[in-house]
Amino acid sequence: MKILVTGKNGQVGHALIDSLAGLGEVIALDRAQLDLADLDAVRHTVRSVAPDLIINAAAYTAVDQAETEVALAMRINGEAPGVLAEEAKKIGAALIHYSTDYVFDGSKVGAWTEDDSPAPLSVYGRSKLAGEQAIAATGVSHLILRTSWVYGLQGKNFLLTMLRLAQTRPELSIVNDQFGAPTWSRTIAEATAQIVRQREKITQHSGVYHMSAGGLTSWYGFAQKIFAHPSIQHKPLLHPIPTADYPLPAKRPHNSELNTTKFQQTFCSLPQWDEALAQCLQELETAAAPNLKAL
C-alpha cells in the first residue's frame, strides 16, 4: 500500500511517520514539498504519487491569525481537503482527514456527538467545517476524525508554550472555564495506524468520527498536570482565570468535550488524557526529545 502523508513536520504528521512504519510505502511531504495553499500543486502531487491512501495531517492552525487571514485559512483548511478528496476518488484512493472540536460553538451541556449540528465561532472553525463538507461532497471513501486540544513535543501547542513560559515567569494565569480533552499527537498517530491496518473499514464506515483522549479538564487543569510531573524543573505558581480576562481575536468554545463512543465501537479506544500526558512528559528525559531536556 502506498500512503501519502501531508504536513510531515506538524504535530500529527511527525508522529505518523513512526506509527505508519511497516504498513506500506509512506511518502511524507512537508509544506515546502506540498503547500496546500497551492491547489494546482495538490492536484499534481496526488496524480504523480498515485497513492492508495491519503492522510491529510496538514492544516492552517493559527486560530487567532485566521481572523485576519480568512482567504488563506479557507483555502488550506476548506478548499484543499476537497481537492485531495476529488483526486483520491478519481484514482480509487481513500482519505483520512483531521478536523477539530472548534466546529462546535461550545454551548451544549455534555459531550458533542457526530449528530450534533456544527456552529463554529471562529474563522478557523468555519474553515475546518468547510473542509469536512468539501470532502463529504465528493463521495470518496473517507474518515473525518475530529480531535481536540492537540499537543506534543513538536510544533506549536499549549504544552510547549507552558514549558517555555515557565522558564522566565514565576507565575502564570490560565483559563479555567473552557473544557476539553488534551490529545497527544502520538495517540492520534497510533490510532490512525490501527485504522490503516483495517483499511477496508474506511470504505465500510466512511464518515465523521470524534477521536480524542478520554476524560475532561480545563486549560488550567491541563497546566496543573504538566507542572506536577517530576520531569518538569520550572514550576510556576498557577492562577485560574475566566476567558473574559484573557481576550483573544478568535472565540473559543466553552465546552469542547467530544463523545467518542462511535469511534471506539468502530475502531479502537484512546487512553485517558492525563495518562497520555504523563507518557509524553516522560520523553522529556529521553533521547527522543533532546531539545526539551533543559525545560
N, C-alpha and C positions, 0 to 999 in steps of 0.2 A: 504494500500500500504506500502511495506517495502522499505525504501530508505537507501542505503549505501553511506555514505559521507566519502571521504578520505581527509586527511590533515586538521583535525578539528582545529588545533591550528594555522593555517595560516590565512592570512588576510581574504580571502573569506570564507574559511571553518568555521572560528569562527563566522562570520556573518550569515552563512547559518543555524547554529543551531537554532538561534532565528527565522529566517524568515520561516523556514520549520515547525515550531511548529504547530501541529494540522492538518498537511497534510498527516500524516501517521506515521508509526513506523520508527524513524530515528536512524540508527546505525552509529554513527560518530566515526571515528578512527583517532588517531594521528600517528605520524611516528613510535613511539615505538610499537604500535599495528599493524601497517601495513607499512612497508618500501617498497616503490615502486622499490627500487633498487634490491629487492629480488623477482624475477619474479615467483618463485615457491610459495612464500607466497601470492602473488597476486592471483594466481590461486586457492590456498587452501581457501583463505578468501572468494572469490566470491562464491565458491561452498558450503562452510559451512553456509554462511549468506543467500544465495539464494534470493537476493533482486529482486524487481520488477523494480527498477530504481537505477542506479549508478550515482553519481555526483562526478566527479574527480576534487577535488579542491587542490590536492597535486601536487607539481612540484619542479623541481630544478630551483631556481630563482636567483642564484648568477651569474649574467650576465658576469662579468669580470672573476670570478673564473672558469667559464665554459671553458674559453680559454685554461686552463691547465688541467682541469678535463673532458676532452672530452668524455671518455667512460662512466663515471658516469652520466653526463648530458644526453647523448644519451639513456642510459638505463632507466633513470627515466622519461624523457620527450618524448622519441621516442619509446622505446620498451614497457614499462609498459602500456601506454594507449591502445596499440594494444592488449595486453594480457587481459586487462579489457574488451575490446570490444569483443574479441573472446569468453570469458567466459560468457559475457552478452548474446551474440547471442545464445549460447547453451541452456540457460535457459529461453529464451524469454524476457529478460530484456532490457530496454533502457539505453542509456548512454548520460549524459551531460558532456562535457569536455571544459575546458577553454584554449584558446590559446592567441596569442599576436600580436600586431602591428609589432613586430620585425621580422615577417616572410617576411616583405617587405624591400626593400633597401632604401626607402625614397626619391627616385628620382622623383617621379611623382609630377606634378603640379595639385593640387586639391585632393579631398578625395579618398582614396582607396576603391574600391568596391570588392565584393566577387569574381568577374570575373577577377580581375587583377592577373597577374602571380606573385607568391611569388619569392623572390630572397634575402634570408636573408644574412646579412652582418657578423653575428657572429655565434659562435658555439651554443649559446643559441637559437638564431632564427632558426638555422638549426635543432636543436633537437626538437623544438616545431612543426616545419613543418613536421618532420618525424612522430611525434605523430599523427598529423592530418591525414596524409596519411595512417598510420597503421590502424587507426580507420575506415576510409572510405573503406579500402580494405576488411574488414570483412563482410560488408553488414549489420551490426547491425543497429537498429533504433537509431539514434544519432543526437545530436546537438553539433557542434563545435562552441563555442562562443569566437570570437576574441575580446579582450578588450585592453585598453591602460592605461598606467601610473597609475596603481592601488595604492591606498593609504588608510590608515585608522588608527585607534587607536591601532592596533595590528600588531606585526611582524616588519619587516624592510621595510621602504619605505621613499620616499622623504619628506613627511610631518614630520615624526618623526625625520628624520635626521636634517631638518631645525630647529625644535624646540630644539633639543639637542645642535646643534652648536651655536645657538643664546644665550645660557646661558653663554658661555665663550668667544665668539668672537663679537666684536663691529661692524665688517664689514664682509660681505660675497660676494664672486664673483660667479655669477650664469650664466650658459649657456643661451644665448638668441637667438640661431639660430637653435634650434630643436623645432618642433611644434607638439602638440598633444592635447588630451583631458584628463585631470586628471579624474579618475573614482573612486569614493568611493566604498570600498568593500561592504558596506551595500547596495548601489544602485544595485550592481551586484547580491547580495544575494536576494534582494526583487524582482528583475526582474526574477531571476531563480525560485523563489517561484510562481510567476504568471504563468510561463511556466508549472510548476508541476501541478498547478490547471487545466491546459488544456492538460493533459498528452497525449491525443490522437494526439495532434499536433506534438509531437516528431516523431511519425511514419509517419504522413501525410506530414510533412515538413522537413524530415531529411536533414542535410547538414550543410554548413558553414554559419555563420552569424556574422556580425560586431555589437558588443554591447558595446558601450562606451557612456560616457556622451555627452551632446550637447555642441557645441561651440569649440573654439580653443584658445590655448595660448602657450607660451614658458615656459621653466623651470623658467626663470626669472619672467615671468608674474605670474606663479603659486606661486612663493615665495612672490611676492608683495602682492598677495591676502591673503596669510597666515598671514603675519605680519601686514596687515591692519586691521585684525579682532580685535575688542576690548577686546577679552578674552586673547589675547597674551600679556604677560607683557614685554618680552625681544624683542625689535625691532631693529635689527642691520641695518646698512647702507648697501644697496644692490648695487652691481656693475654688470652691464651686460657684459658678455664676450663671444667671439666666441668659438665654440667647439675646435678649434685648440689650444686655450690657456688652455684647461683642458683635456689633452690626457689621455685616459683610454685604457686598454688592448682590450676591445671589442668595435667595431664600432657601433654607434647608427644611426638609420635612421634620416635624416634631417626632413622629413615630415611623421608624424605618424597619420595624420588625417584619420579617418575611416568613410566611408559613411554608415550610419545605417538605411537607408530607408527600406531595405529588412526586417530587424529585427522589425522595428516599424510597418510595414504593416502586419507582420505575428503574432507578439506577443504584444508588448507594447512599449511605449516611455520612455526614460530615461531623467532625469532633466538636465538642463544646469550645466556645471561643477562647476561654481562659486556658484550657489545656493546650490548644494550638499555640497561643501566645507564649506560654511557658517553654514549649519546644523551640519556637522561633528565637526567643531570647537566649536560650542555651547556646545557640550558634554564635553568639557574641564572643564566646570563649573558645571557639574552634577556628581552625584554619579556613573554614568555609566563608568566614566574614572577617578577613584580616583588617579591612579598613574601618571596622567598627570596634576593634578591641579597646581603643582608647576612650570610647564613650562611656 
